[in-house]
Amino acid sequence: MRRAMAEAEVGDDVYGEDPTVRRLEEETAALLGKEASLFVPSGCMGNEIAVAVHLKPGQSVLLDRLSHIALVEAKAVTEFLGCRLLLCDADRGLLDGVDVARALGGREGGSIGLVEVENTHNWASGGIYPLERLARVTRAARERGVPVHMDGARLWNASAASGTPLDTFARDAQSVMVCYSKGLGAPVGSALAGSGEFIQKARAARKMFGGGMRQAGILAAGALHALQHHRERLVDDHRRARKLAEAIAEIPGIHLDPGTVRTNIVIADTGDDAERLGEFMRSVEAEGVRVGPASGGPGRFRAVTHLDVDDAGIERAIAAVRSAARSVLVA
């Protein structure tokens, strides 16, 4: 990947003249079954651009309460774009058609200009949308003339774990965001995909967010290498995540159902307050392993498997969590 970045053919991407960026965008769009895509610095910017293109100021986006847009991009959506969030308590973070129909048929339905789904869902242990459920969501939105945006930061993982092609997941969404810097291991970058007209508008919105880049092919080359070489190995991350989850589930003081872990995200609950959780996480980090707090409860923490975590790393993580639990949670 570093070699590809060093040898990348570059040009000025603001003028559409970077050939490596163009190749990355074309290959990404083809995989997602869309007409075009746009290389952006981050997934956050990709989601924010999608909202900016789909919505007018004063309109709302319907989404799960624990979705990434609601938890991380909320200020950009509400304060910068002047739009609103209509939060839904979805089952395990995954909307269903009835949620969309109820919201769009309710008092605020007329102001809803976008429905957002997250696949995989970060704070639902990397939960995957079943195709039937996703179809009910998109059908309910389409019948009411409302577009759907998919936050597919980890759509690669959803595809690898389920065997469902990327373009099948993305088929009925009017826009899709994917990240190269998650499980694929690229140092920087995401993409937003949709129709040619949508991406033309997204390119203008990217400038508004300060996302115009010049010789961006250096970054795009790393993402292109990841796209071409690192998708098949995602099943290894999933296998390691399951092993980690099964081991953590047996540790006294920690609550975890390993059956909820299908991809590369493991979320567990200590049942304690934030202060005690912080002590536990610091104890884990002292052993050379990093876990982070998870939304949805004061005692929840998250561990993620990725390109840089091998089998030996999983064993280290298990030992670190077990040691921290023994000294902090059940001491």
C-alpha positions as CSV (number, residue, x, y, z in Angstrom):
1,M,0.0,0.0,0.0
2,R,2.8,2.4,0.9
3,R,4.5,1.6,-2.4
4,A,1.3,2.2,-4.4
5,M,0.9,5.6,-2.6
6,A,4.5,6.6,-3.3
7,E,4.2,5.6,-7.0
8,A,0.7,7.1,-7.6
9,E,0.0,9.0,-10.7
10,V,-1.5,12.3,-9.6
11,G,-3.2,15.4,-10.9
12,D,-5.4,18.2,-9.5
13,D,-8.5,16.6,-8.2
14,V,-10.3,19.9,-7.7
15,Y,-10.4,20.1,-11.5
16,G,-11.1,16.4,-11.9
17,E,-7.6,15.7,-13.3
18,D,-6.3,13.1,-10.8
19,P,-6.3,9.8,-12.7
20,T,-5.8,7.7,-9.5
21,V,-8.8,9.3,-7.8
22,R,-10.9,8.7,-11.0
23,R,-10.0,5.0,-11.0
24,L,-10.9,4.7,-7.4
25,E,-14.2,6.5,-7.9
26,E,-15.1,4.4,-10.9
27,E,-14.3,1.1,-9.3
28,T,-16.2,2.0,-6.1
29,A,-19.3,3.1,-8.1
30,A,-19.2,-0.2,-10.1
31,L,-19.0,-2.3,-7.0
32,L,-22.0,-0.4,-5.5
33,G,-24.0,-0.5,-8.7
34,K,-24.1,3.3,-8.9
35,E,-23.4,5.7,-11.8
36,A,-20.7,7.6,-10.0
37,S,-18.9,8.1,-6.7
38,L,-16.9,10.9,-5.0
39,F,-13.7,10.5,-3.0
40,V,-13.9,12.4,0.3
41,P,-11.5,12.7,3.3
42,S,-13.8,11.0,5.8
43,G,-17.0,9.1,6.4
44,C,-18.4,11.9,8.4
45,M,-18.0,14.3,5.5
46,G,-19.5,11.8,3.2
47,N,-22.6,11.5,5.3
48,E,-22.8,15.3,5.8
49,I,-22.6,15.9,2.1
50,A,-25.4,13.4,1.5
51,V,-27.6,15.2,3.9
52,A,-26.7,18.6,2.3
53,V,-27.6,17.3,-1.2
54,H,-30.8,15.5,-0.2
55,L,-32.3,18.0,2.2
56,K,-33.3,21.7,2.3
57,P,-32.9,23.7,5.5
58,G,-35.7,23.0,7.9
59,Q,-36.3,19.4,6.6
60,S,-35.6,16.3,8.7
61,V,-33.8,13.1,8.4
62,L,-35.4,10.0,9.9
63,L,-32.8,7.7,11.6
64,D,-32.1,5.5,14.5
65,R,-31.2,7.2,17.8
66,L,-27.8,5.5,18.0
67,S,-26.9,6.0,14.3
68,H,-23.5,7.5,13.6
69,I,-25.1,10.6,12.0
70,A,-27.1,11.2,15.2
71,L,-24.2,10.7,17.6
72,V,-21.3,12.2,15.6
73,E,-22.5,14.3,12.7
74,A,-25.5,15.9,14.5
75,K,-24.0,19.4,14.8
76,A,-23.0,19.6,11.2
77,V,-26.5,18.6,10.2
78,T,-28.4,20.8,12.6
79,E,-26.2,23.9,13.0
80,F,-24.3,24.1,9.7
81,L,-27.0,22.7,7.3
82,G,-30.0,23.9,9.3
83,C,-31.7,20.5,9.1
84,R,-33.3,18.4,11.9
85,L,-32.9,14.8,13.2
86,L,-36.1,12.8,13.8
87,L,-34.8,10.0,16.1
88,C,-36.4,6.6,16.1
89,D,-35.8,3.8,18.7
90,A,-35.2,1.0,16.2
91,D,-34.9,-2.6,17.1
92,R,-31.1,-3.2,17.5
93,G,-30.5,-0.1,15.6
94,L,-32.2,-1.4,12.4
95,L,-35.2,0.5,11.1
96,D,-38.1,-1.4,9.6
97,G,-40.8,-0.5,7.1
98,V,-43.3,0.1,9.8
99,D,-41.0,2.7,11.5
100,V,-40.8,4.6,8.2
101,A,-44.5,4.4,7.4
102,R,-45.4,5.5,10.9
103,A,-43.0,8.5,10.9
104,L,-43.9,9.6,7.4
105,G,-47.6,9.3,8.1
106,G,-47.4,11.2,11.4
107,R,-47.6,14.9,12.3
108,E,-44.0,15.5,11.2
109,G,-44.1,13.3,8.1
110,G,-44.3,16.2,5.7
111,S,-41.0,17.7,6.9
112,I,-39.0,14.4,6.5
113,G,-36.9,14.6,3.4
114,L,-34.6,11.7,4.0
115,V,-34.5,8.2,5.6
116,E,-31.1,7.0,6.8
117,V,-30.0,3.4,7.4
118,E,-26.6,2.2,8.8
119,N,-25.2,-1.0,7.6
120,T,-23.4,-2.4,9.5
121,H,-24.7,-0.6,12.6
122,N,-21.8,0.5,14.7
123,W,-23.5,0.5,18.1
124,A,-25.5,-2.6,17.5
125,S,-22.3,-4.8,17.6
126,G,-21.9,-4.4,13.8
127,G,-25.5,-5.6,13.1
128,I,-26.3,-6.3,9.4
129,Y,-29.6,-5.4,7.7
130,P,-31.4,-8.5,6.5
131,L,-32.3,-7.8,2.8
132,E,-36.0,-8.3,3.5
133,R,-36.0,-5.7,6.2
134,L,-34.0,-3.3,4.1
135,A,-36.4,-3.8,1.3
136,R,-39.4,-2.9,3.6
137,V,-37.6,0.4,4.6
138,T,-36.8,1.5,1.1
139,R,-40.2,0.5,-0.2
140,A,-42.0,2.5,2.5
141,A,-39.8,5.5,1.8
142,R,-40.2,5.2,-2.0
143,E,-44.0,5.0,-1.8
144,R,-43.9,8.3,-0.1
145,G,-41.4,9.9,-2.4
146,V,-38.6,10.1,0.2
147,P,-35.0,9.1,-0.7
148,V,-32.9,6.7,1.4
149,H,-29.2,7.3,2.3
150,M,-27.1,4.3,3.5
151,D,-24.2,4.9,5.9
152,G,-22.3,1.9,4.7
153,A,-19.0,2.8,6.4
154,R,-18.6,-1.0,7.0
155,L,-20.7,-2.2,4.1
156,W,-17.7,-4.3,3.2
157,N,-18.1,-6.2,6.4
158,A,-21.9,-6.7,5.9
159,S,-21.2,-8.2,2.5
160,A,-18.3,-10.4,3.6
161,A,-20.3,-11.8,6.6
162,S,-23.6,-12.4,4.7
163,G,-22.4,-13.3,1.3
164,T,-24.6,-10.5,-0.1
165,P,-23.0,-8.5,-3.0
166,L,-22.4,-4.9,-2.3
167,D,-24.6,-3.7,-5.1
168,T,-27.5,-5.8,-3.8
169,F,-27.3,-4.0,-0.4
170,A,-26.9,-0.6,-2.1
171,R,-29.5,-1.2,-4.9
172,D,-32.5,0.7,-3.5
173,A,-30.6,3.5,-1.6
174,Q,-30.3,6.8,-3.5
175,S,-26.9,7.4,-2.0
176,V,-24.4,5.2,-0.2
177,M,-21.3,6.2,1.8
178,V,-18.4,3.7,2.3
179,C,-15.1,3.9,4.2
180,Y,-11.8,2.7,3.0
181,S,-10.2,3.4,6.4
182,K,-12.2,1.0,8.5
183,G,-11.6,-2.8,8.0
184,L,-10.0,-2.3,4.6
185,G,-7.0,-0.6,6.3
186,A,-6.4,2.4,4.1
187,P,-4.9,5.4,6.1
188,V,-7.5,8.0,4.8
189,G,-10.6,8.2,2.8
190,S,-14.2,7.4,2.1
191,A,-16.6,7.7,-0.9
192,L,-20.1,8.8,-1.5
193,A,-21.9,7.1,-4.4
194,G,-25.2,7.7,-6.2
195,S,-26.5,8.9,-9.6
196,G,-24.4,11.1,-11.9
197,E,-26.6,14.1,-11.1
198,F,-26.4,13.4,-7.3
199,I,-22.6,13.2,-7.4
200,Q,-22.3,16.4,-9.4
201,K,-24.2,18.2,-6.6
202,A,-22.1,16.3,-4.0
203,R,-18.9,17.6,-5.6
204,A,-20.1,21.2,-5.1
205,A,-21.1,20.4,-1.5
206,R,-17.7,18.9,-0.8
207,K,-16.1,22.3,-1.5
208,M,-18.5,23.8,0.9
209,F,-17.3,21.4,3.6
210,G,-13.6,22.2,2.8
211,G,-13.1,18.8,1.2
212,G,-11.6,19.8,-2.1
213,M,-8.1,18.1,-2.4
214,R,-5.4,18.7,-5.0
215,Q,-3.0,15.8,-5.7
216,A,-5.3,13.4,-3.8
217,G,-4.1,10.4,-5.8
218,I,-1.5,9.7,-3.2
219,L,-4.3,9.0,-0.7
220,A,-6.6,7.4,-3.3
221,A,-3.8,4.9,-4.2
222,G,-3.9,3.6,-0.7
223,A,-7.7,3.3,-0.8
224,L,-7.6,1.6,-4.2
225,H,-5.0,-0.9,-3.0
226,A,-7.2,-1.7,0.0
227,L,-10.3,-2.0,-2.2
228,Q,-8.6,-4.5,-4.5
229,H,-6.7,-6.6,-1.9
230,H,-8.3,-6.4,1.5
231,R,-11.9,-7.2,1.1
232,E,-11.6,-11.0,1.1
233,R,-9.6,-11.0,4.4
234,L,-12.5,-9.4,6.3
235,V,-13.8,-12.8,7.2
236,D,-10.6,-13.2,9.3
237,D,-11.6,-10.1,11.3
238,H,-15.1,-11.6,11.9
239,R,-13.7,-14.9,13.0
240,R,-11.4,-13.2,15.5
241,A,-14.2,-11.0,16.8
242,R,-16.3,-14.1,17.5
243,K,-13.4,-15.7,19.4
244,L,-13.0,-12.5,21.4
245,A,-16.7,-12.3,22.1
246,E,-17.0,-15.9,23.3
247,A,-14.0,-15.4,25.6
248,I,-15.3,-12.1,27.1
249,A,-18.7,-13.6,27.6
250,E,-17.2,-16.1,30.1
251,I,-15.4,-13.4,32.2
252,P,-17.2,-12.7,35.5
253,G,-18.4,-9.1,35.8
254,I,-19.0,-8.6,32.0
255,H,-22.3,-9.2,30.2
256,L,-22.1,-10.2,26.5
257,D,-24.2,-12.3,24.1
258,P,-21.7,-13.7,21.6
259,G,-24.6,-14.4,19.2
260,T,-25.0,-10.7,18.6
261,V,-21.5,-10.5,17.0
262,R,-21.6,-11.2,13.3
263,T,-18.9,-8.9,12.0
264,N,-15.9,-7.1,13.5
265,I,-17.4,-5.2,16.4
266,V,-17.7,-6.6,20.0
267,I,-19.8,-4.6,22.5
268,A,-20.0,-5.7,26.1
269,D,-21.5,-4.3,29.3
270,T,-19.9,-4.1,32.7
271,G,-23.1,-3.0,34.3
272,D,-21.2,-0.2,36.1
273,D,-21.2,3.6,35.9
274,A,-18.9,5.6,33.6
275,E,-16.3,6.2,36.3
276,R,-15.8,2.5,37.0
277,L,-15.8,1.8,33.2
278,G,-13.1,4.3,32.8
279,E,-11.0,2.6,35.4
280,F,-11.6,-0.7,33.7
281,M,-10.6,0.6,30.2
282,R,-7.4,2.2,31.6
283,S,-6.5,-1.1,33.2
284,V,-7.0,-2.8,29.8
285,E,-4.9,-0.2,28.0
286,A,-2.1,-0.7,30.5
287,E,-1.8,-4.2,29.1
288,G,-1.3,-2.8,25.6
289,V,-4.9,-3.2,24.4
290,R,-7.3,-0.4,23.6
291,V,-11.1,-0.6,24.0
292,G,-13.4,2.4,24.0
293,P,-16.7,3.4,25.6
294,A,-19.9,2.4,23.6
295,S,-23.1,4.4,23.4
296,G,-26.2,2.9,24.8
297,G,-25.3,2.6,28.5
298,P,-22.8,3.9,31.0
299,G,-21.1,0.5,31.4
300,R,-20.7,-0.5,27.7
301,F,-17.4,-0.8,26.0
302,R,-16.4,-1.6,22.4
303,A,-13.6,-3.6,20.8
304,V,-13.0,-3.8,17.1
305,T,-11.0,-6.3,15.1
306,H,-9.2,-5.0,12.0
307,L,-6.2,-5.4,9.6
308,D,-3.6,-4.9,12.3
309,V,-5.0,-7.4,14.8
310,D,-3.8,-11.0,14.3
311,D,-4.6,-14.2,16.2
312,A,-1.8,-13.4,18.8
313,G,-3.4,-10.0,19.3
314,I,-6.7,-11.6,20.1
315,E,-5.1,-13.7,22.8
316,R,-3.5,-10.6,24.2
317,A,-6.8,-8.8,24.2
318,I,-8.5,-11.7,26.0
319,A,-5.8,-11.8,28.7
320,A,-6.0,-8.0,29.1
321,V,-9.8,-7.9,29.5
322,R,-9.7,-10.8,31.9
323,S,-7.0,-9.2,34.0
324,A,-8.8,-5.9,34.1
325,A,-12.1,-7.4,35.0
326,R,-10.5,-9.4,37.9
327,S,-8.8,-6.3,39.3
328,V,-11.5,-3.7,38.8
329,L,-14.9,-5.3,38.3
330,V,-14.9,-8.2,40.7
331,A,-12.3,-7.1,43.1
